[in-house]
Amino acid sequence: MTRMSAAGDSIPREDVLTFLKTRAKNGAGLVYTEAIVTDYESAQGYPGQARILNQNQVDAWKKVSDEIRSHGAVSICQMFHCGRMAYEGINPANRVIAPSPVAPMQENPMTGMPYPVPEPMSRFDMDHVITGFVETAKGIVAAGFDGLELHCAHGYLLSQFLSAYSNRRTDAYGGSMENRYRFIREVIHAVKAVLPDDRLLLVRISNWGIADMEVSLFPIHRVATDGETVSEDPLDAVSVSTYDFRKRL
Ligand SMILES: Cc1cc2nc3c(=O)[nH]c(=O)nc-3n(C[C@H](O)[C@H](O)[C@H](O)COP(=O)(O)O)c2cc1C
């Protein structure tokens, strides 16, 4: 769970890291980190988010994964890019990017202001975002985690590509479900290429987002049960977040 506790060094506060270690100590078999952001350009959407992109950050997280392992539990580090769920000034590069120039409908609770209309991602942007995921994956490996999860849920960047509401692209990344999934597939394969065989690769999907809840984001059963799309990719598990599964699946 994103705790927004990191200072300028993008390392979570000590008590937040202790919380994760304590869960393993108390018997949890699988411990997830909060979603960390994948670059210093455009990935951040909230204050105080964490990264694993330099040695100090790797060292801080290594203590967490070591202790989780010492209690016999499996550690997974989750990562994401916030895409249009961001605002000017939150990222050093001062950019808000997304598949298409569609702003979330409601106000940003962080600023009390409307979200900005995001810049539609160019191919250059897409490659740069993939690089962020890959560099973060390397950091996660160096920090000793047993696996990583791509957060493709809850209306953040990868989920914004899946949703026909936030993705209005007319190129190979928009339109059909297959096209809307294409960018995620590129991220999966790029990350897989830097993961040792003994590390797990997971994705998290949902049919809801924290913005525009009233809009049906995409038919989750296409991905979750038919499995035609994700099952072709080198994944160890799919984590399905349903918010209220009785109403929304
Ligand atoms: C403050 C806060 C932070 C959250 N951070 C994350 C996160 O980092 N990663 C994530 O997958 N979900 C995050 N969530 C969403 C919840 O983990 C969860 O998905 C949601 O409560 C719905 O439950 P379900 O996923 O079991 O359907 C967060 C929720 C809250 C309230």
The ligand as a MOL file (V3000), in Angstrom:
LIG
                    3D

  0  0  0     0  0            999 V3000
M  V30 BEGIN CTAB
M  V30 COUNTS 31 33 0 0 0
M  V30 BEGIN ATOM
M  V30 1 C -3.8310 4.5430 0.6860 0
M  V30 2 C -3.9330 3.3950 -0.2890 0
M  V30 3 C -2.7960 2.9870 -0.9410 0
M  V30 4 C -2.8570 1.9170 -1.8530 0
M  V30 5 N -1.7150 1.5220 -2.4850 0
M  V30 6 C -1.7490 0.4730 -3.3340 0
M  V30 7 C -0.5520 0.0180 -3.9670 0
M  V30 8 O 0.5430 0.5670 -3.7870 0
M  V30 9 N -0.6730 -1.0480 -4.8120 0
M  V30 10 C -1.8600 -1.6820 -5.0380 0
M  V30 11 O -1.8980 -2.6530 -5.8010 0
M  V30 12 N -2.9980 -1.2720 -4.4440 0
M  V30 13 C -2.9620 -0.2200 -3.6200 0
M  V30 14 N -4.1240 0.1900 -3.0220 0
M  V30 15 C -5.4080 -0.5020 -3.3200 0
M  V30 16 C -5.7110 -1.6260 -2.3660 0
M  V30 17 O -4.5530 -2.4030 -2.1830 0
M  V30 18 C -6.8000 -2.6070 -2.8990 0
M  V30 19 O -6.5280 -2.9390 -4.2170 0
M  V30 20 C -8.1800 -2.0480 -2.8290 0
M  V30 21 O -8.4570 -1.7430 -1.4710 0
M  V30 22 C -9.2610 -3.0140 -3.3940 0
M  V30 23 O -9.1790 -4.3220 -2.9110 0
M  V30 24 P -8.9400 -5.5850 -3.8850 0
M  V30 25 O -7.7030 -5.2550 -4.6640 0
M  V30 26 O -8.7450 -6.7600 -2.9800 0
M  V30 27 O -10.1240 -5.7490 -4.7620 0
M  V30 28 C -4.0710 1.2470 -2.1010 0
M  V30 29 C -5.2260 1.6680 -1.4020 0
M  V30 30 C -5.1550 2.7180 -0.5180 0
M  V30 31 C -6.4080 3.1260 0.2040 0
M  V30 END ATOM
M  V30 BEGIN BOND
M  V30 1 1 1 2
M  V30 2 1 2 3
M  V30 3 2 2 30
M  V30 4 2 3 4
M  V30 5 1 4 5
M  V30 6 1 4 28
M  V30 7 2 5 6
M  V30 8 1 6 7
M  V30 9 1 6 13
M  V30 10 2 7 8
M  V30 11 1 7 9
M  V30 12 1 9 10
M  V30 13 2 10 11
M  V30 14 1 10 12
M  V30 15 2 12 13
M  V30 16 1 13 14
M  V30 17 1 14 15
M  V30 18 1 14 28
M  V30 19 1 15 16
M  V30 20 1 16 17
M  V30 21 1 16 18
M  V30 22 1 18 19
M  V30 23 1 18 20
M  V30 24 1 20 21
M  V30 25 1 20 22
M  V30 26 1 22 23
M  V30 27 1 23 24
M  V30 28 2 24 25
M  V30 29 1 24 26
M  V30 30 1 24 27
M  V30 31 2 28 29
M  V30 32 1 29 30
M  V30 33 1 30 31
M  V30 END BOND
M  V30 END CTAB
M  END
